[in-house]
Amino acid sequence: MSLMNHRRLLPNLFFLGVLATPIIAQETHEVDHPEFIESLETGNRGAFDRGKALYGAVCINCHGTPQKAGTLPTALRFWEAPMK
């Protein structure tokens, strides 16, 4: 990747860090997951892409993916069951 492409990514990485900081700072048992998901903007591709990046940076370790289980056995697998 060229230096120019890296420079274009920096604002996005900064924005992702700003979004993720409150979640990372909280213990997982203190995060109101349903409320957090409800607060996300829906129906727009940009918001979807930001959410996907956020999940990949913050949530994936505990919750995993359909292909690979997360590290926290009690974490909800969002693709298997409705969020309560």
N, CA and C atoms as a LAMMPS dump frame, in Angstrom:
ITEM: TIMESTEP
0
ITEM: NUMBER OF ATOMS
252
ITEM: BOX BOUNDS ff ff ff
-5.0000000000000000e+02 5.0000000000000000e+02
-5.0000000000000000e+02 5.0000000000000000e+02
-5.0000000000000000e+02 5.0000000000000000e+02
ITEM: ATOMS id mol type element x y z
1 1 1 N 0.854 -1.177 0
2 1 2 C 0 0 0
3 1 3 C 0.895 1.233 0
4 2 1 N 0.574 2.171 -0.81
5 2 2 C 1.4 3.372 -0.932
6 2 3 C 1.185 4.309 0.252
7 3 1 N 2.117 5.22 0.419
8 3 2 C 2.032 6.212 1.484
9 3 3 C 0.767 7.049 1.347
10 4 1 N 0.374 7.35 0.113
11 4 2 C -0.831 8.145 -0.123
12 4 3 C -2.067 7.402 0.386
13 5 1 N -2.14 6.099 0.156
14 5 2 C -3.274 5.316 0.653
15 5 3 C -3.285 5.271 2.171
16 6 1 N -2.121 5.164 2.789
17 6 2 C -2.05 5.172 4.245
18 6 3 C -2.577 6.491 4.805
19 7 1 N -2.234 7.577 4.15
20 7 2 C -2.7 8.888 4.618
21 7 3 C -4.214 9.008 4.522
22 8 1 N -4.803 8.373 3.53
23 8 2 C -6.262 8.408 3.404
24 8 3 C -6.926 7.577 4.492
25 9 1 N -6.256 6.553 4.974
26 9 2 C -6.822 5.69 6.008
27 9 3 C -6.768 6.316 7.399
28 10 1 N -5.817 7.206 7.645
29 10 2 C -5.64 7.76 8.982
30 10 3 C -6.9 8.385 9.574
31 11 1 N -7.643 9.23 8.846
32 11 2 C -8.863 9.783 9.445
33 11 3 C -9.869 8.697 9.829
34 12 1 N -9.973 7.649 9.017
35 12 2 C -10.903 6.567 9.332
36 12 3 C -10.461 5.808 10.569
37 13 1 N -9.171 5.554 10.69
38 13 2 C -8.667 4.854 11.866
39 13 3 C -8.867 5.696 13.119
40 14 1 N -8.649 6.997 13.005
41 14 2 C -8.882 7.881 14.142
42 14 3 C -10.346 7.841 14.556
43 15 1 N -11.253 7.939 13.57
44 15 2 C -12.688 7.906 13.85
45 15 3 C -13.075 6.593 14.517
46 16 1 N -12.548 5.484 14.029
47 16 2 C -12.834 4.181 14.617
48 16 3 C -12.346 4.136 16.056
49 17 1 N -11.174 4.696 16.296
50 17 2 C -10.649 4.738 17.658
51 17 3 C -11.533 5.552 18.583
52 18 1 N -12.052 6.66 18.095
53 18 2 C -12.959 7.49 18.89
54 18 3 C -14.232 6.723 19.211
55 19 1 N -14.762 5.995 18.228
56 19 2 C -15.964 5.198 18.47
57 19 3 C -15.709 4.077 19.462
58 20 1 N -14.572 3.432 19.351
59 20 2 C -14.293 2.246 20.152
60 20 3 C -13.86 2.573 21.571
61 21 1 N -13.299 3.726 21.821
62 21 2 C -12.738 4.048 23.122
63 21 3 C -13.715 3.865 24.274
64 22 1 N -14.956 4.363 24.207
65 22 2 C -15.858 4.164 25.34
66 22 3 C -16.157 2.694 25.596
67 23 1 N -16.196 1.893 24.563
68 23 2 C -16.506 0.481 24.728
69 23 3 C -15.311 -0.255 25.302
70 24 1 N -14.13 0.035 24.795
71 24 2 C -12.927 -0.623 25.29
72 24 3 C -12.708 -0.272 26.753
73 25 1 N -13.032 0.954 27.131
74 25 2 C -12.813 1.405 28.495
75 25 3 C -13.748 0.727 29.487
76 26 1 N -14.856 0.207 29.027
77 26 2 C -15.82 -0.434 29.914
78 26 3 C -15.547 -1.922 30.011
79 27 1 N -15.865 -2.482 31.159
80 27 2 C -15.835 -3.929 31.3
81 27 3 C -16.974 -4.492 30.465
82 28 1 N -16.8 -5.701 29.934
83 28 2 C -17.833 -6.274 29.072
84 28 3 C -19.148 -6.469 29.801
85 29 1 N -19.111 -6.737 31.095
86 29 2 C -20.364 -6.93 31.823
87 29 3 C -21.105 -5.615 32.052
88 30 1 N -20.452 -4.49 31.808
89 30 2 C -21.083 -3.186 31.985
90 30 3 C -21.647 -2.616 30.694
91 31 1 N -21.319 -3.204 29.557
92 31 2 C -21.791 -2.693 28.271
93 31 3 C -23.222 -3.154 28.046
94 32 1 N -24.121 -2.214 27.814
95 32 2 C -25.502 -2.552 27.473
96 32 3 C -25.534 -2.804 25.972
97 33 1 N -25.272 -4.046 25.586
98 33 2 C -25.143 -4.387 24.173
99 33 3 C -26.386 -4.023 23.354
100 34 1 N -27.604 -4.389 23.795
101 34 2 C -28.781 -4.02 22.99
102 34 3 C -28.919 -2.509 22.813
103 35 1 N -28.678 -1.751 23.878
104 35 2 C -28.788 -0.29 23.772
105 35 3 C -27.736 0.254 22.805
106 36 1 N -26.531 -0.291 22.878
107 36 2 C -25.477 0.159 21.977
108 36 3 C -25.852 -0.115 20.527
109 37 1 N -26.355 -1.305 20.232
110 37 2 C -26.741 -1.669 18.865
111 37 3 C -27.884 -0.773 18.385
112 38 1 N -28.861 -0.513 19.257
113 38 2 C -29.988 0.347 18.894
114 38 3 C -29.53 1.767 18.578
115 39 1 N -28.455 2.211 19.226
116 39 2 C -27.998 3.585 19.02
117 39 3 C -27.29 3.779 17.68
118 40 1 N -26.927 2.696 17.029
119 40 2 C -26.227 2.812 15.752
120 40 3 C -27.178 3.239 14.643
121 41 1 N -26.678 4.045 13.758
122 41 2 C -27.453 4.495 12.599
123 41 3 C -27.638 3.316 11.646
124 42 1 N -28.841 3.155 11.128
125 42 2 C -29.098 2.052 10.199
126 42 3 C -29.544 2.592 8.849
127 43 1 N -29.519 1.723 7.861
128 43 2 C -30.028 2.089 6.549
129 43 3 C -29.073 2.908 5.707
130 44 1 N -27.796 2.902 6.062
131 44 2 C -26.85 3.664 5.256
132 44 3 C -25.542 2.897 5.179
133 45 1 N -25.014 2.791 3.985
134 45 2 C -23.837 1.944 3.729
135 45 3 C -22.621 2.402 4.535
136 46 1 N -22.44 3.694 4.664
137 46 2 C -21.304 4.2 5.437
138 46 3 C -21.364 3.748 6.884
139 47 1 N -22.565 3.82 7.47
140 47 2 C -22.744 3.376 8.851
141 47 3 C -22.496 1.877 8.963
142 48 1 N -22.962 1.115 7.979
143 48 2 C -22.732 -0.329 7.973
144 48 3 C -21.236 -0.633 7.939
145 49 1 N -20.518 0.047 7.066
146 49 2 C -19.075 -0.18 6.948
147 49 3 C -18.342 0.187 8.238
148 50 1 N -18.757 1.289 8.873
149 50 2 C -18.137 1.677 10.144
150 50 3 C -18.451 0.647 11.227
151 51 1 N -19.679 0.155 11.242
152 51 2 C -20.052 -0.871 12.213
153 51 3 C -19.284 -2.161 12.008
154 52 1 N -19.102 -2.534 10.759
155 52 2 C -18.335 -3.743 10.441
156 52 3 C -16.892 -3.589 10.92
157 53 1 N -16.308 -2.428 10.677
158 53 2 C -14.937 -2.174 11.125
159 53 3 C -14.857 -2.178 12.651
160 54 1 N -15.85 -1.587 13.305
161 54 2 C -15.891 -1.558 14.763
162 54 3 C -15.999 -2.969 15.329
163 55 1 N -16.886 -3.792 14.756
164 55 2 C -17.027 -5.185 15.202
165 55 3 C -15.701 -5.923 15.04
166 56 1 N -15.049 -5.713 13.903
167 56 2 C -13.778 -6.375 13.645
168 56 3 C -12.667 -5.935 14.584
169 57 1 N -12.74 -4.701 15.075
170 57 2 C -11.695 -4.174 15.948
171 57 3 C -11.957 -4.427 17.429
172 58 1 N -13.235 -4.482 17.83
173 58 2 C -13.555 -4.516 19.249
174 58 3 C -14.324 -5.771 19.673
175 59 1 N -15.301 -6.176 18.912
176 59 2 C -16.253 -7.203 19.343
177 59 3 C -15.864 -8.626 18.967
178 60 1 N -15.152 -8.765 17.869
179 60 2 C -14.901 -10.08 17.281
180 60 3 C -14.167 -11.026 18.229
181 61 1 N -13.284 -10.505 19.076
182 61 2 C -12.536 -11.382 19.972
183 61 3 C -13.455 -12.181 20.888
184 62 1 N -14.427 -11.545 21.485
185 62 2 C -15.334 -12.243 22.408
186 62 3 C -16.47 -12.949 21.68
187 63 1 N -17.065 -12.273 20.69
188 63 2 C -18.263 -12.796 20.029
189 63 3 C -17.963 -13.71 18.855
190 64 1 N -16.816 -13.569 18.234
191 64 2 C -16.423 -14.429 17.124
192 64 3 C -17.182 -14.144 15.841
193 65 1 N -17.141 -15.132 14.947
194 65 2 C -17.83 -15.062 13.655
195 65 3 C -18.525 -16.397 13.426
196 66 1 N -19.377 -16.492 12.41
197 66 2 C -19.987 -17.799 12.123
198 66 3 C -18.938 -18.878 11.813
199 67 1 N -17.767 -18.464 11.344
200 67 2 C -16.723 -19.423 10.992
201 67 3 C -15.791 -19.755 12.16
202 68 1 N -15.653 -18.848 13.119
203 68 2 C -14.711 -19.048 14.221
204 68 3 C -15.314 -18.533 15.521
205 69 1 N -15.369 -19.409 16.519
206 69 2 C -15.942 -19.041 17.816
207 69 3 C -15.102 -17.97 18.499
208 70 1 N -15.77 -17.139 19.287
209 70 2 C -15.075 -16.122 20.058
210 70 3 C -14.404 -16.716 21.283
211 71 1 N -13.645 -15.887 21.989
212 71 2 C -12.897 -16.36 23.149
213 71 3 C -13.722 -16.398 24.428
214 72 1 N -14.874 -15.752 24.443
215 72 2 C -15.729 -15.731 25.628
216 72 3 C -16.913 -16.661 25.382
217 73 1 N -16.913 -17.836 26.003
218 73 2 C -17.957 -18.83 25.711
219 73 3 C -19.383 -18.343 25.967
220 74 1 N -19.564 -17.402 26.893
221 74 2 C -20.908 -16.924 27.212
222 74 3 C -21.356 -15.748 26.345
223 75 1 N -20.47 -15.241 25.491
224 75 2 C -20.822 -14.107 24.623
225 75 3 C -21.835 -14.553 23.572
226 76 1 N -22.837 -13.725 23.362
227 76 2 C -23.876 -14.029 22.383
228 76 3 C -23.29 -14.143 20.984
229 77 1 N -23.718 -15.158 20.283
230 77 2 C -23.372 -15.298 18.859
231 77 3 C -24.536 -14.667 18.099
232 78 1 N -24.356 -13.443 17.662
233 78 2 C -25.434 -12.629 17.107
234 78 3 C -26.154 -13.285 15.939
235 79 1 N -25.502 -14.13 15.207
236 79 2 C -26.094 -14.784 14.038
237 79 3 C -26.902 -16.016 14.424
238 80 1 N -26.857 -16.448 15.697
239 80 2 C -27.572 -17.649 16.127
240 80 3 C -28.853 -17.371 16.906
241 81 1 N -28.883 -16.281 17.647
242 81 2 C -30.016 -16.033 18.538
243 81 3 C -30.32 -14.539 18.592
244 82 1 N -31.579 -14.198 18.88
245 82 2 C -31.915 -12.774 19.009
246 82 3 C -31.266 -12.172 20.255
247 83 1 N -30.943 -10.907 20.186
248 83 2 C -30.364 -10.218 21.328
249 83 3 C -31.455 -9.925 22.343
250 84 1 N -31.177 -10.168 23.599
251 84 2 C -32.163 -9.94 24.667
252 84 3 C -31.824 -8.701 25.447
